[in-house]
Amino acid sequence: MNTDQVRVALVQMSCVENPQQNLSKAVARIRFAAASGARIVCLQELFTTLYFCQTEEYEPFGYAEPIPGPSTVVLQELAAELGVVIVASMFEIRARGVHHNTAAVIDADGRYLGKYRKMHIPDDPGFYEKFYFIPGDLGYKVFETRYGTIGVLICWDQWYPEAARLTALRGADIIFYPTAIGWATSETSEAVRASQLQAWKTVQLGHAVANGVYVAAANRAGTEGDLEFWGNSFVSDPFGQVISELEHNDEDILFADCDFTKIGFYRSHWPFMRDRRIDSYGEIERRWIDE
């Protein structure tokens, strides 16, 4: 098996109120992706539910489940059957009153490899995640899978170069970003919509370039409440070139063929890793530098 070459798939889909229907829909799409040659499949953020964080309500806590737990078991059996790696973001209950936004990583033999808990938690109009989620406490992680070393960050983590850097420094070949981001339905300016989408893509392409890694963002599709998710799931190579992308209103599966030998090529030709001045970055741990 050539582990330098791997086809990845990102599932971009809309969701409904019934978690079991969303799980079944995701399972069907994973099956299709595997039949089309994908070896790593990433689902969108909170794929079993609607994006309930638009409001602060108590009922959505009933959707939370342990990880590993019932949905993970379904995905483990599927991964073993199909021989694929699965990245799945869900609403985790850790203990009574303790919840996280968490991605489970399952290897191609069905083994549960572990979880990443979202570190950066937004609290903005339409994205009231601090009401539901405690910031992650597992740090930035990578997972050694059958088809490569992968890192996982989640949605709001996308905007933080520190998160991408620390994940890359642990050896990630690909950083996956399960995502739920979109426009307010009240935002009708095409110029504003385009600028928001471009900023989202640009910052992640910068992570790919600065770290010499593949970046794969799997976003939601459809309209829920006051949010129109902008889709546009994409995969970038280690030099920030988009190699595959979906449209904003597509419910579809994105496929991208990744060649890990390009990581070494770009890191040697554009040696950002070599030239890092690690002795000079201590102040990055400060909230603001005000003498």
C-alpha positions in Angstrom: 0.0 0.0 0.0 1.3 3.4 -1.0 0.6 5.6 2.0 2.0 8.6 0.2 -1.1 8.7 -2.0 -4.6 8.9 -0.5 -8.0 10.0 -1.7 -10.0 11.9 0.8 -13.7 12.8 0.8 -15.6 15.6 2.5 -19.3 15.2 3.0 -21.3 18.4 2.6 -24.9 17.9 3.5 -28.0 19.5 5.1 -29.5 18.2 8.3 -32.9 17.8 9.8 -34.3 17.7 13.3 -34.1 13.9 13.7 -30.5 12.8 14.6 -31.1 9.2 13.4 -32.0 10.5 9.9 -28.8 12.6 9.8 -26.7 9.6 10.9 -28.3 7.4 8.3 -27.8 10.1 5.6 -24.1 10.4 6.6 -23.7 6.6 6.5 -25.1 6.4 3.0 -22.7 9.1 1.9 -19.7 7.4 3.5 -20.6 4.3 1.6 -20.7 6.2 -1.6 -17.4 7.9 -0.9 -15.7 4.6 -0.1 -17.1 3.0 -3.3 -15.6 5.9 -5.2 -12.1 5.2 -3.8 -12.0 7.5 -0.7 -9.9 6.2 2.2 -10.4 9.1 4.6 -13.9 10.6 5.0 -14.6 13.7 7.0 -18.1 14.7 8.1 -19.2 18.3 8.9 -19.4 19.8 12.3 -22.2 18.5 14.5 -23.4 16.3 11.7 -26.1 14.4 13.7 -28.1 17.5 14.6 -29.3 20.8 13.3 -26.9 23.7 14.2 -28.7 24.4 17.5 -26.3 27.1 18.7 -28.2 29.9 16.9 -30.2 30.3 20.2 -29.6 29.5 23.9 -32.1 26.8 24.8 -32.0 23.8 27.1 -33.6 21.2 24.9 -30.6 20.6 22.6 -28.6 19.2 25.6 -30.7 16.1 25.1 -28.9 15.5 21.8 -25.5 15.1 23.5 -24.0 11.6 23.7 -20.8 10.1 25.1 -17.9 9.6 22.8 -17.3 6.8 22.2 -21.0 6.1 22.3 -24.0 5.0 20.1 -23.1 7.0 17.0 -19.4 6.1 17.3 -20.3 2.4 17.4 -22.2 2.7 14.1 -19.3 4.5 12.5 -16.7 2.0 13.8 -18.6 -0.9 12.3 -18.9 1.0 9.0 -15.2 1.9 9.0 -14.2 -1.7 9.5 -16.6 -2.9 6.8 -15.4 -0.4 4.2 -11.8 0.0 5.2 -12.0 3.8 5.6 -10.9 6.3 8.2 -13.8 8.4 9.5 -13.7 11.9 11.1 -17.0 12.7 12.8 -17.9 15.8 14.8 -20.6 15.4 17.5 -22.1 16.9 20.6 -20.3 15.2 23.5 -21.6 14.8 27.0 -18.7 14.2 29.3 -20.5 14.3 32.6 -23.8 15.8 33.8 -23.6 19.5 32.8 -20.2 19.1 31.1 -20.4 19.2 27.3 -17.9 19.5 24.4 -17.9 20.0 20.6 -15.9 16.9 19.8 -14.5 15.1 16.8 -14.0 11.3 17.0 -11.4 9.7 14.8 -11.9 6.1 13.7 -9.3 4.0 11.9 -9.9 1.9 8.8 -10.1 -1.3 10.9 -12.9 0.2 13.1 -10.7 1.1 16.0 -11.6 4.3 17.9 -8.3 6.2 17.9 -9.4 9.1 20.1 -11.1 12.5 20.1 -10.3 16.1 19.6 -12.3 18.7 21.6 -12.8 22.1 20.0 -10.5 24.6 21.7 -11.9 27.9 20.4 -15.5 28.5 21.3 -17.3 31.4 19.7 -20.0 33.5 21.3 -21.5 35.7 18.5 -25.0 36.4 17.2 -26.2 33.1 15.7 -23.2 31.2 17.1 -23.8 31.0 20.9 -21.6 28.0 21.4 -20.3 29.1 24.8 -23.8 28.3 26.2 -23.4 24.7 25.2 -19.7 23.8 25.0 -16.7 23.9 27.4 -13.4 24.7 25.6 -11.4 21.6 24.8 -8.8 20.4 27.3 -7.0 17.7 25.3 -4.8 20.1 23.4 -3.9 19.8 19.8 -3.6 16.3 18.6 -2.8 14.1 15.6 -3.9 10.6 14.9 -1.9 7.8 13.2 -4.3 6.2 10.8 -3.8 3.5 8.2 -3.6 6.1 5.5 -1.6 8.9 7.1 -1.2 11.1 10.1 -4.1 13.5 10.4 -4.9 16.4 12.6 -8.4 17.6 13.4 -9.5 21.1 14.3 -13.1 22.3 14.4 -14.7 25.4 12.7 -13.8 28.5 14.9 -10.4 26.9 15.3 -10.0 27.7 11.6 -9.2 31.3 12.2 -6.2 30.7 14.6 -2.8 30.1 13.1 -1.5 28.9 16.4 -3.8 25.9 16.3 -2.8 24.9 12.8 0.9 25.4 13.6 0.8 23.2 16.8 -1.1 20.5 14.9 1.3 20.6 12.1 4.3 20.4 14.5 2.9 17.2 15.8 3.3 15.7 12.3 -0.1 16.1 10.6 -0.1 15.4 6.9 -3.7 16.8 6.6 -5.6 19.1 8.9 -9.3 18.4 8.7 -11.7 21.1 9.7 -15.3 19.9 10.3 -17.3 23.2 9.9 -20.7 24.9 10.3 -20.4 28.4 9.0 -22.6 30.6 6.9 -24.2 33.9 6.2 -27.0 35.5 8.1 -30.1 35.2 5.9 -30.6 38.9 6.6 -27.3 39.7 4.9 -28.3 40.3 1.3 -25.2 42.2 0.1 -23.4 40.0 -2.4 -20.2 41.9 -1.8 -20.3 41.3 2.0 -21.1 37.6 1.4 -18.2 37.2 -1.0 -15.8 39.0 1.3 -16.8 36.8 4.3 -16.4 33.6 2.3 -13.0 34.8 0.8 -11.7 35.6 4.3 -12.6 32.1 5.5 -10.8 30.5 2.6 -7.8 32.8 2.7 -7.0 32.2 6.3 -7.1 28.4 5.9 -5.0 28.5 2.7 -2.5 30.5 4.7 -2.3 27.6 7.2 -1.6 25.2 4.4 1.3 27.4 3.0 2.8 28.4 6.4 2.9 24.8 7.6 3.3 22.8 4.3 0.3 20.6 5.0 -2.9 19.7 3.2 -6.0 21.5 4.6 -9.5 20.0 4.2 -12.6 22.0 5.3 -15.9 20.1 5.4 -18.8 22.6 5.7 -22.6 22.3 6.0 -25.1 23.0 3.3 -28.7 24.3 3.4 -30.5 26.9 5.4 -31.4 26.5 9.1 -33.2 29.3 10.9 -31.4 32.5 10.3 -28.3 30.9 8.8 -27.6 30.0 5.2 -24.5 27.7 5.4 -22.1 28.6 2.6 -20.8 25.2 1.9 -17.7 25.6 -0.3 -16.0 22.7 1.2 -12.5 22.4 -0.2 -9.1 20.7 -0.1 -5.9 22.7 -0.5 -2.4 21.3 -1.2 0.6 22.3 0.9 1.2 25.4 -1.1 -2.3 26.8 -0.7 -3.6 25.7 -4.1 -7.3 24.6 -4.0 -7.3 21.2 -5.7 -11.0 20.4 -5.2 -14.0 22.5 -4.1 -17.8 22.4 -3.9 -20.3 25.2 -4.5 -22.2 26.9 -1.7 -25.6 25.3 -2.2 -24.5 21.8 -3.2 -25.3 18.7 -1.1 -22.5 16.6 -2.4 -19.3 14.7 -1.7 -16.0 16.3 -2.5 -13.1 14.1 -3.5 -9.4 15.0 -3.5 -6.3 13.0 -4.3 -3.5 13.9 -1.9 0.2 13.2 -2.5 2.1 13.4 0.8 5.4 13.6 -1.0 4.5 17.2 -1.9 4.8 18.1 1.8 8.5 17.5 1.7 8.9 19.2 -1.6 7.2 22.4 -0.5 8.9 22.5 2.9 12.3 22.2 1.2 11.6 24.8 -1.5 9.9 27.2 0.8 11.6 26.4 4.1 9.3 28.2 6.6 9.8 25.4 9.1 13.6 25.6 8.9 13.7 29.3 9.4 11.3 29.6 12.3 12.9 31.6 15.2 11.5 29.5 18.0 13.7 31.4 20.5 11.8 34.6 19.8 8.1 33.6 20.1 7.7 33.4 23.9 5.4 36.4 24.0 2.8 34.6 21.9 1.5 33.3 25.2 0.5 36.8 26.3 -3.1 38.1 25.7 -1.8 41.4 24.6 1.7 43.0 24.7 1.2 46.2 26.7 4.3 47.3 28.7 
